[in-house]
Amino acid sequence: MNGIDSLDLRNDPDYRGRVEYHCYDNSCTLRITNVRQSDSAEYRFMLMTNQPEGGVTGSPGVTLSVTDPDLHVKVINTTIPHGVTWRELNCHSRCLLPDRPSYIWYINGRRILTETSFRLSGYLFPADSYTCALKGFEGSPSPSVCVEGENCSRVTYTNRSICAFEGSTVDISCTYKKYGSVTSKFWFTPHRSQSWRFPSTPEDLREDPPYAGRAQVLEKEGGHSTLRISDLKQSDSAQYHFKFKTQRLQWHNDLPATSLTVTALQVQVSSVKWVRPYYSAVLKCLSTCSPAPHHLYIWYRNGERVQEGTSSVSGYFHHSDSVACAVKGYEDFPSPSVCVRGEACNRVTYNVRNICTLKGSSVNISCTYTSNGSLQSKFWFSPDCSHQWKRGTEPEDLSKDPQYADRVQISESWSGQSSLRISELRERDSAQYHFKFKTAGFEWGNSFAGTTLTVTALQVKVISVTVHQDYTEAELRCHSSCSPAGGISYTWFKNGQKIQSAENSSHRDRLYPGDFMSCASKGLENYASPSVYALKTPSVWVSPVDEITEGSSVTLTCSSDANRTAKYTWYRKNQTLSSEGAQLVFSSIQSSDSAEYQCAAENQLGRRESKPVFIHVQSGVKLPIVAGLVTVVLLVIVSISVLLWIR
């Protein structure tokens, strides 16, 4: 309900996008898709008329009860001769099921296509877990059960469905049990399968560029794992799975996991009444997610922030006013501006809220705008340039900014569309861009969020390496934090020379010590990625270079030209030392430190060892003292010889 008025289900956030009306003559049908248990309710049809009493409805309506299939697997064990256990699994439901339903069975999360009966039997391995689901309702499977005890492999998701606001942070959690030691574990989404090296082999979500820096995994004891995704985007709406492997088995990804829906906000205007000379109206900030009670909302009028409050406010408005809302803390993700009355109001609507693109490329940032009056000025600006404005809070035209000189072009259309084109993009161009216009009696505000541009450089990522005695065989991937556009081609360079016929994002090559690789987007070869180097054989330098005596300070330096940065390991007579830096320092060296020393440098492109260097530490007796003693001894010998000669 909307106060005392009935609310059309199509406008209810809980049903938006899931309801359809099919009407013919005097027969109307309501169709609800993706039915949830929360949809259990009484539904009524209302017929609006032009009579004073308004609408009519029938009472009671239709009562819908939605229930979970409530499936569970029952295990029946039978011991046959020779001590072998025959097991029978039955899929049960507490609900009344349709006649002759078909069932889907899963083992360790993998679908078994050959079974369609409610019963599964055989010599089943105790470490395996089994799950069943009704065919056609695979989204509501039974919990996974062990065929014996509780020590089997399985994954249980805390929530099957999560809805979150754009720009917010979400935690997706599961508990898992494993039979044996885990060799690998990670989160992934089939939604990104096109970026995997092998389409059927999932890859760690944290390694996927669109999630770089936004996804982290939190682990707790007892088999608890949480995927945390921050700065949510609507494109993050997907299913998220947890996967682990042991030496014997792996958890598969056929079972449904946690579905995340990232939703944008909308403003609903209702109860509009003419109260001379203004209109009174009730505003609601809505999304397809149920509103969280602890959230505060920011309200905007004509692009300017006006108040902070709840998700529902009321007030008086001019006929040309537009309004928008945002969740506090996520002001960069507001709703579109809507007119309080009609469609002829002052407003700016950005075509895209977030754009990510490559360094060196060009970008178009567009908006549509309507003005209730004749325009006096219009321009694009960026709050990031506010330190250059002559008047601190008064935005200035971006096209007149020297930083963007000769790189900015503005195009306009008669239908109220404006496009800002920036060419030869630099990483420092990453910012928010806003459109502003003025009329004789009106000015669009500055605080309403615009389009956020992220300019990113390419990087070479090492996917796999095989180190041989003389060379390293490596598979490399050219990527950025932006999702790659479809059909993009790349250029690869080896030792500064273009590699012909290498146009894919991935490239395999043989690298010898000192070789270096880089990549670029085709057509943007002047904006190549930083190079990655195959390790050269490291060298050990000793300081000081002259004789080393006990008690002195000595530094050994391991030098190897490396990108990515190398990790260093030091050895003494083939024994690993605790020092791992590029330098091994003796603050007061002793004669017992005399030995052969060697270092090893290692990065993603391999490992190389230096030749051993021998350090000889002289004893603590100083040479002048030794020379003096020798002189005294010689004098004594000479004196004795003279005395004997005299005698």
Sequence and secondary structure as in RCSB ss.txt:
>XXXX:A:sequence
MNGIDSLDLRNDPDYRGRVEYHCYDNSCTLRITNVRQSDSAEYRFMLMTNQPEGGVTGSPGVTLSVTDPDLHVKV
INTTIPHGVTWRELNCHSRCLLPDRPSYIWYINGRRILTETSFRLSGYLFPADSYTCALKGFEGSPSPSVCVEGE
NCSRVTYTNRSICAFEGSTVDISCTYKKYGSVTSKFWFTPHRSQSWRFPSTPEDLREDPPYAGRAQVLEKEGGHS
TLRISDLKQSDSAQYHFKFKTQRLQWHNDLPATSLTVTALQVQVSSVKWVRPYYSAVLKCLSTCSPAPHHLYIWY
RNGERVQEGTSSVSGYFHHSDSVACAVKGYEDFPSPSVCVRGEACNRVTYNVRNICTLKGSSVNISCTYTSNGSL
QSKFWFSPDCSHQWKRGTEPEDLSKDPQYADRVQISESWSGQSSLRISELRERDSAQYHFKFKTAGFEWGNSFAG
TTLTVTALQVKVISVTVHQDYTEAELRCHSSCSPAGGISYTWFKNGQKIQSAENSSHRDRLYPGDFMSCASKGLE
NYASPSVYALKTPSVWVSPVDEITEGSSVTLTCSSDANRTAKYTWYRKNQTLSSEGAQLVFSSIQSSDSAEYQCA
AENQLGRRESKPVFIHVQSGVKLPIVAGLVTVVLLVIVSISVLLWIR
>XXXX:A:secstr
 BTTB   GGG TTTTTTEEEEEETTEEEEEE S  GGG EEE  EEE SSTT EEE SS EEE      EEEEE
EEEEEGGGEEEEEEEEEESS   SS  EEEEETTEEETT  SSEEEE   TT EEEEEETT TTS    EESSSS
 S EEEES SEEEEETT  EEEEEEEE SS EEEEEEE GGGGGGSSSTTS   GGGSGGGTTTEEEEEETTTEE
EEEE S  GGG EEEEEEEEESS B  S S  EEEEEE  EEEEEEEEEETTEEEEEEEEE SS   TT  EEEE
ETTEEEEEE SEEEEEE TT EEEEEETT TTS    EESSSS S EEEES SEEEEETT  EEEEEEEE SS E
EEEEEE GGGGGG SSTTS   GGG GGGTTTEEEEEETTTEEEEEE S  GGG EEEEEEEEETTEE  S S  
EEEEEE  EEEEEEEEE SS EEEEEEEE SS   TT  EEEEETTEE TT  SSEEEEEE TT EEEEEETT G
GG    EE     EEEEES S EETT  EEEEEE   SS  EEEEEETTEE S  SSEEEESS  GGG EEEEEE
EEETTEEEE   EEE EE SS HHHHHHHHHHHHHHHHHHHHHHHH 
